[in-house]
Structures are given as C-alpha cells and as structure tokens.
Amino acid sequence: MHSLLAFLPGSFFPTRCARLPWTCPGRASSGKAAKRRWFARQISDPFVRQAKEEGYRCRSAFKLLQMDSQFGLLRPGLRVVDCGAAPGSWSQVVVQRVNALGVQARPQGVVIGLDLSPIDALPGAIFLDHCDIHNAETQKRVQHFLPGNIADVILSDMAPNASGIRQLDQSNMMLLCYTVLALAESTLQPGGSFLCKLWNGADAGTLRRHVETLFKDVRQVKPLASRSESAEIYFVAREYCGQNKVI
C-alpha cells in the first residue's frame, strides 16, 4: 500500500487461541467470573445506557462525539473514511455530522466504512465489509467511492484480535496504526485530519513522532467514554501536510 509498510514486520493475521479438548475447572470458574464482571460493568455503564437511549449501535459512539466536540474534525460536506467500522456506531456519528443524508441545507458529505466483519446497512454510509485494511486492493476500493478519490478525514477505532501474548498484540496493534496511516498518506487532501486508536506503550512515542512529520497539530487523547482500565489512547492529527491533489 505504501513504502512505509516496508519497514514493518510481517503481515498481520488476526488469530484466535485454539480451544483445548479439555477444560481446567479453575479456568472455567475464572471465565464465569469474568463474564459476571463484564455484565455488571455493562449494566452500570452510563454510556451503554445512553447509547441505547439515543439509538447508537455501541457505546464507542461517545468517544468520537467527545473528540469531535473537542477538536472539530467533522462538519457538513466532508469525505470521511471509517476504518474498522463494525458495528457502525462511529459511522452513525459521522453520517449525522457531515450531513451524509443531505437533510440539512448545507453541503452533503460522504461516509465510507470498512471492516473485515459484516456491517449492517446504515442510511448515508457506504460499507465495504469483508475488507482487509492490509490488502493493497482495499485502498483502491476506498478511493473508488470517494469523490475525487480524496478524503478529508481518516478515522480508525480498530484493534487486532487478542492472542493473549502482550508483545505480539502490541506489535499487531502498531501494524494496524501504520497501515491506516499509510492509507491516510495516500488518500488525505492537504489540511485533512487523522484520528487513530492505539494502545499506550513504548511504541506510541515512535508512532507519534512519525505522525508529527505529516501533520501540523498532533494531540494524544483519552476521551471520557474510554474506560479508565483500558490502555487505549487516540492520536488526533490535524492539518495534513501532504501533496495529494485537492479536489
């Protein structure tokens, strides 16, 4: 997709731990306890309740709402690519804020969402499911649906499937970030914006320094809707300095 990828480790393939033919009683009990904690957390989470009340597919919608309110990334008429769009909550926010349905007397935007998983249809969004961000053809498919083959904003809330090996998971996460950044380099118009989730760690500083060579303003953010125990953070980068043709 981009020469940047030549400096990264081998291709990322999401992996799942194989299920053993036997079950350790201790692990089974631990798994049940984890499920109980998860349900308790969901029930008590105000953003889960608010997402249901406001019709968002997932609580993560409020992460984007908070960051957009803070940094003003989205406005009517913009062309936006939502990487890792499933189940579609970020795309719901984007459709509203860029006027993708054309319901306002303002410029009408375009929303392209892509994911490996299937995504239920959403009025105002074009979803490309079963679409691997690591595949070079993905960039062509995305650009095909963008007016002028250029985007104004690239978003990514992606994360790799957990392998249970911390170092491997962190490496896979960074590969996702660099891959989305490569898509941004080839697709964003000058002045465009880039928002990407990553896990805070030793590699975050290296990624930030690279992003800072491409954008005039780069911020590290942890929105209120991001759970405190989560290692996730976001880089919000504005004013892309690239040379893509403005259309």
C-alpha positions in Angstrom: 0.0 0.0 0.0 2.8 2.4 0.8 6.6 2.3 1.1 6.2 2.8 4.9 5.0 -0.8 5.2 8.4 -2.0 4.0 9.8 -1.1 7.4 7.2 -3.1 9.4 7.2 -6.7 10.5 5.4 -9.4 8.5 1.7 -9.1 7.6 -0.8 -9.2 10.4 -3.3 -12.0 10.5 -5.9 -11.9 13.3 -5.5 -15.1 15.4 -7.6 -16.8 17.9 -6.5 -19.2 20.7 -7.3 -22.8 19.9 -9.9 -24.4 22.2 -8.3 -27.2 24.2 -10.1 -30.6 24.2 -10.4 -30.4 28.0 -11.3 -27.7 30.4 -9.5 -26.8 33.5 -12.0 -26.3 36.4 -10.1 -23.3 37.7 -10.1 -21.6 34.3 -13.8 -22.4 33.8 -14.6 -20.7 37.1 -12.4 -17.8 36.2 -14.2 -17.5 32.9 -17.6 -17.4 34.5 -16.4 -14.8 37.0 -15.1 -12.6 34.1 -18.5 -12.9 32.4 -20.3 -11.8 35.6 -17.9 -8.8 35.9 -18.5 -7.9 32.3 -22.3 -8.0 32.6 -22.1 -6.0 35.9 -19.9 -3.4 34.2 -22.3 -3.1 31.2 -25.3 -2.6 33.4 -23.6 0.1 35.4 -22.0 1.9 32.5 -23.8 5.2 31.8 -22.5 5.3 28.2 -24.1 1.8 27.5 -27.4 3.1 28.7 -27.1 6.4 26.8 -26.2 4.5 23.6 -29.4 2.5 23.8 -31.5 5.6 24.6 -30.0 7.6 21.6 -30.0 4.7 19.2 -26.3 4.2 18.8 -25.1 0.7 18.0 -22.3 0.8 20.6 -21.1 3.0 23.5 -17.9 3.8 21.4 -20.0 6.4 19.6 -19.5 8.7 22.6 -15.7 8.5 22.2 -15.9 10.0 18.7 -18.6 12.5 19.8 -16.4 13.8 22.6 -13.2 14.0 20.5 -15.1 15.7 17.6 -16.7 18.2 20.0 -13.2 19.0 21.3 -11.3 19.2 18.0 -13.9 19.9 15.4 -12.9 17.1 13.0 -16.3 16.7 11.3 -18.6 19.2 9.5 -21.1 19.1 6.7 -19.6 18.3 3.3 -16.6 16.3 4.3 -15.5 13.0 2.8 -14.7 10.5 5.7 -13.3 7.0 5.8 -14.1 5.0 8.9 -11.6 2.1 9.3 -12.8 -0.8 11.4 -16.4 0.5 11.2 -18.2 -2.5 12.6 -20.7 -2.4 14.2 -21.2 1.1 12.8 -21.5 3.4 15.8 -18.8 5.8 14.6 -20.3 5.9 11.1 -23.6 6.8 12.7 -21.9 9.8 14.3 -20.2 10.8 11.0 -23.3 10.5 8.9 -25.0 13.0 11.2 -22.1 15.4 11.4 -21.1 15.6 7.7 -24.8 15.6 6.6 -24.3 12.4 4.5 -28.1 12.1 4.2 -28.4 15.6 2.8 -31.2 16.5 5.3 -29.6 19.9 6.1 -29.5 22.9 3.8 -25.7 22.6 3.9 -23.0 20.7 1.9 -23.6 16.9 1.8 -20.7 14.7 3.0 -19.7 11.1 2.1 -19.0 8.3 4.6 -17.1 5.1 3.6 -16.8 2.4 6.3 -14.7 -0.7 6.0 -14.2 -3.8 8.1 -13.3 -7.4 8.0 -16.6 -8.2 9.7 -20.0 -7.7 8.1 -21.7 -4.4 8.9 -25.5 -3.9 9.0 -26.6 -1.3 6.4 -26.8 2.3 7.6 -28.5 5.1 5.5 -26.0 7.6 4.4 -23.0 5.3 4.7 -21.3 3.1 2.1 -20.0 0.0 3.9 -17.2 -2.3 2.5 -17.3 -5.4 4.7 -15.0 -8.4 4.4 -12.4 -5.7 3.5 -8.9 -6.2 4.9 -7.1 -2.9 5.6 -3.7 -4.7 4.9 -4.7 -5.6 1.4 -3.4 -3.2 -1.3 -6.8 -3.5 -3.1 -8.5 -2.0 -0.1 -7.1 1.4 -0.9 -8.4 1.2 -4.5 -11.9 0.2 -3.3 -12.0 3.0 -0.8 -10.8 5.7 -3.3 -13.3 4.4 -5.9 -16.2 5.6 -3.7 -14.6 8.9 -2.7 -15.4 11.9 -4.9 -12.2 12.9 -6.5 -10.5 9.8 -4.9 -9.6 12.0 -1.9 -10.7 12.0 1.7 -10.9 14.9 4.2 -10.8 12.7 7.3 -9.5 9.2 8.1 -10.7 7.6 11.3 -9.6 4.3 12.9 -11.0 2.6 16.0 -9.5 -0.7 15.0 -7.8 -3.2 17.3 -6.4 -6.7 16.5 -7.9 -9.9 17.9 -6.2 -10.6 21.1 -3.7 -13.5 21.1 -3.0 -13.4 24.8 0.6 -12.6 24.2 1.1 -8.9 25.1 4.1 -8.2 23.0 2.5 -9.8 19.9 -0.7 -8.0 20.4 1.1 -4.7 20.8 3.1 -5.3 17.6 -0.1 -6.1 15.7 -1.8 -3.0 17.0 1.1 -0.8 15.8 1.0 -2.5 12.4 -2.7 -1.6 12.1 -1.9 2.0 13.0 0.9 2.3 10.5 -1.3 0.7 7.8 -4.1 3.2 8.4 -1.5 6.0 8.4 -0.2 4.8 5.0 -3.8 4.9 3.8 -4.1 8.5 5.1 -0.8 9.5 3.4 -2.1 8.4 0.0 -5.7 9.5 0.4 -6.0 12.6 2.6 -6.1 16.0 0.9 -3.8 18.7 2.4 -5.3 20.1 5.5 -7.1 16.9 6.3 -7.4 15.1 9.6 -6.4 11.7 11.0 -7.7 10.0 14.2 -6.3 6.6 15.2 -6.7 4.4 18.3 -3.6 2.7 19.7 -2.5 1.1 23.0 -0.3 3.2 25.1 3.2 1.7 25.3 6.8 2.1 24.4 6.0 2.2 20.7 3.5 5.1 21.0 6.2 7.7 21.1 7.8 6.4 17.9 4.4 6.5 16.1 3.7 10.0 17.3 7.0 11.3 16.1 6.2 9.9 12.6 2.7 11.4 12.7 4.2 14.8 13.6 6.2 14.8 10.4 3.0 14.6 8.4 0.6 16.8 10.4 0.9 20.3 11.8 -1.0 19.6 15.0 -0.9 16.2 16.9 -2.6 15.5 20.2 -2.8 12.5 22.4 -6.3 12.0 23.9 -8.2 9.6 26.2 -11.9 10.6 25.9 -14.1 10.3 29.0 -16.0 7.4 27.3 -12.8 5.4 27.2 -12.8 3.1 30.2 -10.1 4.0 32.8 -8.7 0.5 32.9 -8.2 0.4 29.2 -4.8 1.0 27.7 -6.3 2.6 24.6 -5.5 6.2 23.7 -6.1 8.2 20.5 -3.9 10.3 18.3 -5.8 13.3 16.8 -3.8 14.8 14.0 -4.9 17.9 12.0 -3.7 19.8 9.0 -2.1 17.2 6.9 0.9 18.5 5.1 0.9 16.0 2.2 0.8 16.7 -1.6 -2.3 14.8 -2.6 -4.4 16.7 -5.2 -7.1 18.9 -3.8 -10.5 18.3 -5.5 
